[in-house]
């Protein structure tokens, strides 16, 4: 029994939906299908979810919405007409969207309801098309599927009580087509996962029905060891552990949502990343444990948009609760942190730059000076992170030496190194503008060089 999730690029057009239908038809074990909203058909195209977000913003600000709603309906009409499906599906989309704009008072819940319309509508379209070509398929709303989530609009978390309900889906006849990205609270309010949450839905369904395999179909045939926009024709990764994929996803890999693996990991369900345009390719398997590790580093990830809050105070290490008090200030200011390397008299807290406004920075500096009585404090922007990932790397004696040598050869200054207790990753903080040259140098030494790693 398999759960197959198809991402936005896989359902962007009628032509792609025909490919999806063929993939489903080829394997009777694909009993549960999770879909995203239609993504981009070409580079300058607009994702359907972005159109719904735009529609909500226009409505909330009192602007005209008819032209955006027309764009949305025309997008779905282009799919249904080519698939020779009834126009009733598109009429339903227009009617439900108009109803939401008129009747949903809570702004956060309106935004969630609109964002979910893309997935929900596409699931109805795909279900109708599968039936048209002779398959027994049923659209299953997430509420009926049993996906119960926390009441956190735009950031929902699945509740443990969901899984027992989801397991009952195994008793349904035919193919279940489930829209991704959202669930319902215990009070029955539609609430979405974070953006990219269709991956999360697929993982939740796979865990709930205790599938033998969760297939995640996207527009690449496998996960690459490095961003192909930085390194041409990089090495393909045949197998990853859950921990490795989680680190790579969090650190900038866009193939898989970084939270999506958690339900599958908890139920030990293998995941396979596959290509909708090349479904016969083996893809990349994500498993609990690999038999062959093929070296200490499986991938190199990178990301931009970080800031460093540096705090210095003499004898900081002797002051009980200093670190806790510093982090408490961040909590009170609504700022989450990514890393917190420290020395005996200093501590740096790495945060996403988009959390810091000019006023918030001024308030942070003032509060830290006054409440913690520090000697100095500075906030530096333009920080990038490069992460090398591989289980067991801390057991290899010269991984750090190879990495730092490669970065030095690229002429890049390392501003921060963080490994801590991690056995899976090693992170280097550098200037954003140095990311590409750093990644290229690391790739050469870890994947192209014959240098042995013990």
N, C-alpha and C positions, 0 to 999 in steps of 0.2 A: 504494500500500500504506500503510495507516494503522494506528497503534497507538492504542487508545482506553483511557483509564484512568478508572474510575468510583470516586469517593470515597465515604466512609462514609454521607453523607446520600443519595447516589444508590442505595445498596443496603440501606437501613435496613429495608425492608419488602417484602412480596410485591408490593404495588402499584408500588413504585419499581422492583423487578426486572423487572416487565412492561414498564415504560417503557424500561428499559435494553435489554431484548430487542428491542423495536421499533426502537430506535436502531441496534442492530447489524444487524437485518434490513433496514433501509432502505438500507444502503450496503455492497455486497459488498467494498469495499476495506478495511473494518474487519476485518482478519484476525487481529489480536492484541489480546486484551482483558485488561487488568490490573485487579484489583479490590481494594478495601479491605475491612475487616471492617464489618459493619453498624453504622452510627452511630446517632444519636438520631432517634427518630420524632417526638418532641415535646420541649418545653423541659426537662421534668423527667425525661426518659428517661435511661438509662445506656448508654453505648457498650459494645458487646460486648467490645472490647479491655480496657476498664476492668474488666469482670466477670472476665475471665481473669487480669488482674493481681491483683485482689482474691482470687481463688481461690488463686493462687500464694502470696500473703502469708499467707493463712490456713493453708495447708499447712505452710509453713516455720516458722510460729510455733506449730504444733501445735493449731490451732483446728479446729473442725468445718467441713467443706467441702461437705457434701451439699446444703445449701440454695442455695449459690451455683452449684454445678454444675447444680442443677435449674433455676435461673433461665436459665442459658445454653442448656440443652436446650429449654426452653419457648420461648425466643426463636427458635431455629431451627425448632422444630416449627410455630410460628405462620406461618413463611414457607413451609415445605414443604407443609403441609396446604392452604394457600390456593392454592398453585401445583399442587396435586394430584400431588405427588411422593412417592416411596416413603419410608417412615419409616426405611429402612435407613441413609440419610445421617446422620440425627440419632443413630441408635444407634452409628454409627461414631465420631461426635464424642465421645459419652459414653465409649465404650470406649477411644479413643486418649488422651483426657484423663486417665482413670483410670490408664492404663498409664504415662503421663508422670509422674504424681504418685508412683507406686510405684517406678519404675525409674530416674528421672533423679536422679543424686546431686549433681552440680555445681549450686549454687544459681543462678549466673548463666545457665547454659545451660538450666536448668529454666524460669526466667523468660522467656527468649527463646522457648523451644519453646511455652510457654503463650500468650505474646503473639501468636505467629504463627498460632495455631489459628483465630482469627476470620477472617483472610484465606483461609487454606487451606480452611476449611469452606465459606465463601461461594463460592469458586471452583468447588468441587464441585457446590454447589447450582445455580449459574448454568449450568454446563456441562450438567447434567442437564436443566434447564428448556429450554435452547436446543435440545437434541436432541428434547425432547418436542414442541416446536412445529415440528419439521421441518428444523432446521439441523444441519449436520455440525460438531459442536463437540467438543473434547477438553480435558479438564483436563490441564494440564502443570505438574508440580511444578518449582519453581525449580532444583532440582538437575538435572533432565532438560533444563530450558531452557538450562542452562549458566551460571547466575549464581553465580560463585565470588567469595567475599568474604574480607576479613581476619578474623582471629580476635579480634574486639573486641566482646564481647557488648553489645548495645544501641547500638552505635556503629560498625557494620561499614562498610567501604569496599569498593566493587567493585574487583576486580583486573583489570588489562588483559587477562589471559589469557581472560577471560570472553567478550569480544566475538567472537572467532573461532568459539567454540562456539555462541553465540546466533545468529550468522548462519545456522547450519544450520536454524534454525526456519523459514526461508523455504521449505524443501523439504517441510514438513508440509502435508497436505491439510486442508481445512476451517479452522475457527476455533479458535485456541489460546486457552484461558482460563487465565491465570496469576495465582496469588495474589501480591499485593504485599507489601512490608515486610520480606522476608527472603531470604537466600541460604544457601549452604553453604560452609564453609571447605574448603581443599584436603584436610583430613582427614575431610571429610564431616559436620561438625558444623553443625547449624542455628544461624544467627546473624542477628539482626535489625539493620536500619538504625535510625537515630534515629527517634523518634516522628514520624509523618507520612511515613514512608519509602515508602509505596506510590507517591507521586509520583516518588520516586527510581527505583523498579523500572520504572515506565512509561517514564521517560527512558532507563534502561539498555537496555530492550528496543527502544525506538525507535532508539537509536544502534546496537545490535547487528544488527538486521535492516535497517538503513539505510532506515528508513521515509521516505515522502514527507511525512508529517505526524504529529505526536504530539498527539492531542486529549485534553485533561484536563477531564473532565466533573465539575461540582460543582453547587452550588445557587445560583449567580449567573450572570447572562447575560453579564457582562463584568467586567473589572477596573475599579474606580472610582478616580478620581484622589485620593480621600481616603476615610477610613473613614465609611461612611454612618451609623454610630451617632453620629458627631460632627457631620457636615454632612448635612442632609436633601437627598435627590435630587442627589447630586454628579454631576459630569460623568463620562461613561463614556470609558474609554481605548480607542481603536480599535486602536492598534498600539504595541508597546513593543519596545525592543531587549533582548537577553539581559542586558546590563549593568544597564539600568534596572530590569528585573524582579527581578534578583538583589538590587539595593539595596533595592527596596521590600519584597521578601519578608523580607530580613534585618532590616529596620527596623520590622517590626510588621504588615505585610500578611499575613493568614492564608490567602489564597486558594491559595498555592503554597508548598511547602516550599523554603526558601532554598538547599538543596543540590541540588535536583532538576534544575535547568537544566544542570548541568555536563556530563553525558554528551551531552545534545542539543546544547549549545553546541559541544562538541568535534567533533561530526560535522556541524554546521551544519544541523540539522534544525529546521524551523519548528514552533512549539508554538501550539496554539489553546486558550484557556480557554472552555469552553462550559457551558451550563445543561442538565441532564438534563430539567428540566421545560419547557424551551423550546429544543429542539435545533435549530430552524430559525434561531434568532438567530445573527448572524455571530460573536459573541463577541469576544474580544481576541486578536490575533495577536502572538506574540513571535518576533522575527526577529533576524538578525545585524545588519542595517542597514535603517533606515527611509528611504523616499524623501522623506517629508514630516514634518518635526519638529513643526510646529504650535506653535511657542513653545519657550522654553528649559526650562520645568518641566512634566513630565508627571504628577507625583504628589507628594503630601505624606504621609509616613508618621510614625508616632509610637509610642513604646514607653515603658513604665515599668520600675521595678525596677533602677535603676543606683546605683552608689556611686562617689564620687571619692576617690582616695588622693592627697592633695596633699603634695608634698615641696619644701621650700625650702632652698637652701644657697648662700651667697655664693661667687661665682666657679665655680659649677657648670659653666659652659660650658668652663672651662679644664681640668676634671678628666677625663682620659682614661678612658673606660669606665664613667662614672657611670650612664648610662641602661641599659647592658647589665647592670651589677651589680644595679640596682634590679629589672629584669625577671627576672633570675636568681632573686632572692629569691621573686618571685611564682611562678615555675616550680616551685621547691622546695616551695612551700606548696600546689601544685596549683591555682593560680588563673590563668585565662586573661584577657587584657585585650581591651577593645573599641577604645579610642582612647587616645592618649598625647600630647596637646598639651603644648607646653613653651615656657618662656621662657629667658632667659640664666641666671637664678638659681633657676628653679623648674620643676617638672614635675608634671603631673597624669596619673594613670593611671585610666581609667574601666573599671570591672568590673561584672559582674552581681552584684547584692546577694546573691543566693541562694548565692554561693560563700563568703560571709563569715559565720562564726559569731563569737560573742563572744570565745571563746578564740583563734580564728585572728586576729582583729583585734588583740588584745593582743600576740600573738606577732609579728605583722607590724610593729607600731609599735616593739616592743623591738628586733627584728632590724635594721630600717632605721636606727634611732637608733645602735645599737652598731656595725654593720658599715659604714655609709656616713657616719657622723659628721655628720648633717644638722643644720641650725639649727632647723628646725621640721617637723612632720608632723601632718596631720590627716586623718581619714576622715569624709566627709560622706555621708549617706544621703538617700533621697527624691528622687533625680535622675531627670528624664525627658529623653528625646531626641526632638527633632522634626527630621525630615530632608526637605529638598526635593530631588527627583530629576529629572534630565534631562540627556541627553548633550549636550555642547557648552556647558554653562552657564558654564564658565570663560571662554569667548570672548565672553560678553555682558557689557557694561560695567556694567549697573546691576541685575543680579540680586540681589547682596548688599544693595544699597541698598534695593530694594523689600522684601526679606525683613526686614531689621532695622527699617525704618520700620513695617512691619505689626506686628511684635512689640512695638515701642514703643507703637503705637496701642492695643494690647491691654492696656497697662499692665503688661507682664511684663518682669522683669529677666533678661537673658541672662547666664548664668554661664560659658558656654564656647561658642566657635565653632571648628569644625574642618572645613576643606576640604582642606588639604594639597595633594597632587598630584592629587587626584581631579578628573576632568573630568565626573563623573556625579552627584555629590551634594554637599550642603552641610549640615552638622549643627549644631544648636543645642542646648546643654544648658540646661535650665530646671528649675524645681521641678515635681514630678509634678502637683501640683494645678493648675498653669497650662497643662497640655497642651491641653485642649479649647478654651479661649479663644484660645490661640496658633494652633492649627490653623485655627480659624474665620477669624481675621484674615488669615492667609496665604492661605487659599482665596479670600477676597474680593478680595484685591489681585492674585493671580495668575490667577484664573479668572473673576472677575466684573467686575473693573475694566477700563476701556479704556486703562489706563496702558500706553504702548508700552514694549517691552523690545528694545533694539537688540542 
